Structure formats: C-alpha cells, structure tokens
Amino acid sequence: MQDDSPPPSGNIPEFSVSEISFQVKRTVEGAFEHVRVRGEVSRPTRAGSGHVYLTLKDEKSVLDAVCWRGTAQRLSVQPEEGMEVICTGKLTTFPGRSKYQMVIEQMELAGEGALLKLLEERKKKLAAEGLFADERKRPLPFLPKVIGVVTSPTGAVIRDILHRLSDRFPTHVLVWPVLVQGEAAKDQVAAAIEGFNAIAPGGPVPRPDLLIVARGGGSLEDLWAFNEEIVVRAAAASEIPLISAVGHETDTTLIDFASDRRAPTPTAAAEMAVPVRAELLATLMQDESRLFNGLQRKLGEAETRLTGLARGLGDPRSIIEAKAQTVDYRWQTASAATDRMLSRLSEQVRDLAAQIPEPAAELGRLENRFVTARQKLDSVLDSFRQTAASDLRAASVRLRLEPVADRMTRGARDAGRAWVQIERAVDRILVQQNDRLTSVGRILESNSYEQTLKRGFALVRDADGAPVTRAASLSEGDGVSIHFGDGSRDAVIGAGSPDGPEAKPSPPKQTAKPKAGKTDPAQGSLL
C-alpha cells in the first residue's frame, strides 16, 4: 500500500517567488539553449520600441515569441499573419508574468509551399487594390531615346540586354546597379524605379523613356525580392512605362502583374523595347517605292485627262492673235479720237489765251492805277490839312486866347486820331488791292498758254509768227516754229495727208499670219 502523505516540511527546501522564477528560467534556458520551431505566425505586432511580438501555433498548442528590434531589422522574412515559418532561437521565461516564450534570432519560410501560399495571398491583396488592372497599363514608346535598366551591373543579364539593343537599334542606356537577391534587394530595386521617375526632363541626366527591370533565372527564394510589396507598388506607381524581365519564361513574380509589359527573358525585353533598324529601313524603302509608283500612276492619269481636255480647246495662238488684232484696231481708233480731242482742246486754249491780256501788261496797268490813286489820296490829304489849318487860324482870331489854345489842343488830338484812322484805311485799301493783284496774277499765270505748253503741249506758228490751228493750212515745204514749255525749234512740213475731223478710221484688213521673227514696224507686237 502506497503512502500518499506529504513529506515532512523540514526536508523540502524553501524558495521565494523570485528565486523559484529565476531557477525555472535557468533550467529552461539550459535545457533549450537553441531550438528550431515550426509554426504558423499569428497576431504579429511591432511595438513602438521596434520589438516584434507574435505567436507561433499549430493544431494543438501556441508559443509566445519575441524578436528584439536589432534582430527584427535583419530578418530575411518579415512575419505576416498566417505565414508558415521556421524560427531559430532560444527558450526563456518572463518572470513578471510566469510564462515562457521564445526569443527569435532567425526566421525563414517553411518550404516552397509556404512561399507559394504567401505569394497567392499577397497577389489577391494587391489585385484587390487595382494594382494589376489592365486599364493602368500604358503602351510602350515606339523608339525610346533613353532606356533605363534596373539590374545587377556584373551579371550576364546586362550584357545580354546591351548586346541585343546594339544589334537591333542602338540607343542611349542608363544602368541603375542594384542587388537582385537577398534581404536588401527589395529596397534597392524599389529605390531605383523611384529614382528614374524622379529625374526631371531637360536636366543634365536624361530622363528615360522606358524602364527595364531584369534578373536572371533562379529558385522561388532567389526571385522573392521581386514579389515584395514595396517593389510591386513602385512598379505600379511608375510614370515611365516599365518592362519586367525577371527569371525565365516559366518564372512568374508579382512585378510581372504590375508592369506595363512582361518579357519572358531579359533578351526578350530588349527586343520589346526597340525594333530592328534594318527592318524599319526595309519597310521605309517599300513604302517609298509604293508612294513613288502611286504618284507616277496619278500623274499619268492626270496627264491623260489633261490631254483629252486640251483636244476640246481651240488653238491658243490663234485665239490670242485674233484678240491682238482687235486690240490693235481699238488702239488705232482711240489714238485718232485722242488726237482730235487734243486738237480741239488746243484750239480752245489758244482762243482763251487770245482773250486774256499778258500778265505783265495787266500788272503794269493795275500798278499805274494804284500809283495814281495814291497821288490823288496824298493831294486830298494835303488839301485837308491846309484847309484845317486855315480854319483853325481864322477861328483863333475870333476867340479868346486861352479857349483857343484848348480848342487847338483838342483839334490837334482829333486831327491826330483822324490821321491814324486815315492811315489804317489806306493800309487796308493797299492790302486789299495787293491781294487782288496777287489773285489776278495767279489766275493769269494759270490761264497762260505757257503753262499749257509746260504740261506737254506745243504751239505751232507759221513763218509770219501766226498760230497754226489746222493742219490743212500748211503745205509741204512750209517752215514752221514749234514752241514748247522750255523753248522752240524750227521745222519743215513734210509730205502726208492730214486727217480731218470728218475722217473715220477704217476697220483693219484681214492680213496673212506674219512669219516668225518678222514684225510690222507700224504696229507693235503684243506677243
């Protein structure tokens, strides 16, 4: 029979709460110094201090865990809800709450299945935000002047891209070197995409027209940086069209869904970026040939149509010659009418000139009248002064001395004022007469036949100096004097038949077509 009675209290050691708590802590830490625990992440929380608190669980149990700030910053995998991970660390206790927990030193995904599960959940989350929508995708530029490449500067990827671009269509390439694998890769790739977009147009560094984010093939873990949310969001927010070329044709990352175009390989990305220059030149030559042939065909059709239309038209030379003959006839008619009108006007001018006296004689006559009037006025003024003086002397005899002196003074003032008024009146008369003489002189000058001669007319006088008004009054051999505006010349009348006012121009005779190079000297050619 077993004895269940407690041992005597004197044989059991006594511990304080702190002593037993620290004893348990040392025991747990000594027995589980380093362990690897696999479980599902639950309720991950990042405190303000930077420490990360979470719970690892499976179907039956849970284990609290903590990751200190310095370690959390170096983790290759950041804990997320539902993530299957393997954590490496040590077990310890928290005496303040009488519980044990795991201090995490490393964290990794629990196999490729866990990665695929996380990838699918992240894909659904970002797709729900619209980052993968087709309407967000932009067309690639046809011939980008500058291409920005985000990749490793030392791998075969950049060499393949540069070689392919050089073969197809050489262009300016800017390379932003980044890590393409590891914990720091995601931050560098995102920073490179944002950096290219931050380049201002027209600056010292040209802004790319197209971006290529490229990496060679690898495992899911190797390509995981291009599945990170920070990289996907940077690609979706890029204002520059972006081609993703990560891995091989069978590899798919989340950046492929956010980019504007996905290339199966980096080499294929270069082929998408630029066309083949030789093919473009061949296409241009073909287009040029088709355009030239089309123009020739159109010109031939137009020439044929023009030839057909020209057949329905008359000979343009015949039409022009007929019109030219009509013009010559009308010119002769107009010339004869003009000569008659000029003759009639010349005769009228001569008649008017005969009626108007010479300007110099008229001016002399008016000047004589002016001198005579001035003499008469002076005589009247002298007589007026003598009469006034005589009247004053006679009146002074009859009046007393003092009143006479006053009256003489007033009379002198009145006489002075009267004299001033008379002088003003005389000046006005002189000015008016002078203006009238000037006006008459202008009229005489404008109506003088000499002014008419200065305008291009001529005055013909016979040997006796008489004006000749009709051509019929002159005979062959008569001497005449022709007066122009600047002088005169003597001339002798030759043979000819005068055209009187009754002469009428006869219509032109139909003449044979003149031979080329010969022109009638009496008629100028209009062609």
C-alpha angles and dihedrals in degrees: 000000000000121000111227096179115124118256118256111283091232092070096051117086116234122230133186119230092257093046095052091044093053091042089056090046092054091046094050094044091047094049096042103031094150125008139165114223125189120204149120119282114240131182098355110194130183111207125213089256090061096251117133120223122192145147127241114208144171133181094295112020146031131214124198114225138184132197115199119230097254092050094043091058091056098047114123090211123041111217117251132180112279095009115147106225143165112224125198120202144092136288121241140157133245105222093193091069103021094242137120125230142172123253105214118218100166135017130192135167115267100244134308093294090063090049092051091048091051091045092053093048092048091048091054091048095051093042090054088058090056097246092131097045116133093226089065093060118098130206118258118249113258098228111010113200093203127029122193117209123198109197145100112303094216105046131093090253096077092046091052092049095048092046093050093047091050091052096048107033121339112229141158112283127194116196121204105196116220141158111261098194136041137039096304094048097084094054093047094048092049091047091051093053091048091045094055090049090050093060108109118228115253095023129128090271112055116238112239120245092204136022128212119194106193142174135161125248126289146136125303090262091050092053095041094105088070090055093056116116094233091057094045092050092048091052092048092049095049113122090199116076109258134206118199116209106171120154127332130319093277094049117094126187132177092252087066090065094047097046124089092238133011120216119198091220138011089252090055089051090059089050090052092048099058136017125233109275094211091053091050091051091049090050091049091050091050091049090048091051092049091047092049093048091048092051092049090051092049092047091049091051091048091049092051091049092047091050090052092050092047091058090064093055126083126245104287092210092057091047092050093047091052091050090046091054090051090050091050091051092049090046092055091047092049092047092053092047090049092051091051092048092049090049091051092047092048090053091050090049091051091050091051091046090053090054095049116075122230111280093230094053092047091049090050092050092050091046090053090051090050093050091047091050091048091051092048090049092050090049092051091049093050091049090048092051092048092048092048092050092049091049091049092051092049092049093049090061091056098046133062119267101252098044089045091054091051092048091048090053092050090044090052091051091047090047090050092051091046090050091051091050090048091051091049091049090049091049091051091049090048092049092048092048090047092050090048091050090049092049092047089048091054091049091049091046093050093047094046114116088228089070089051089053090052089058091064104277126122134214117218119205126185126230090280092053094251117139115257111224101168131046090217091067091068127075132200110282096022114139118232138178117226114204120204133181093269102032146318138272132199119234141176122228113243132201119292145113116259118230108229125203088261093058113107125202113250119225115261117267121242105255131188119264108275118243118252113272096021123099131182106250090215093057126045118227117245096199 
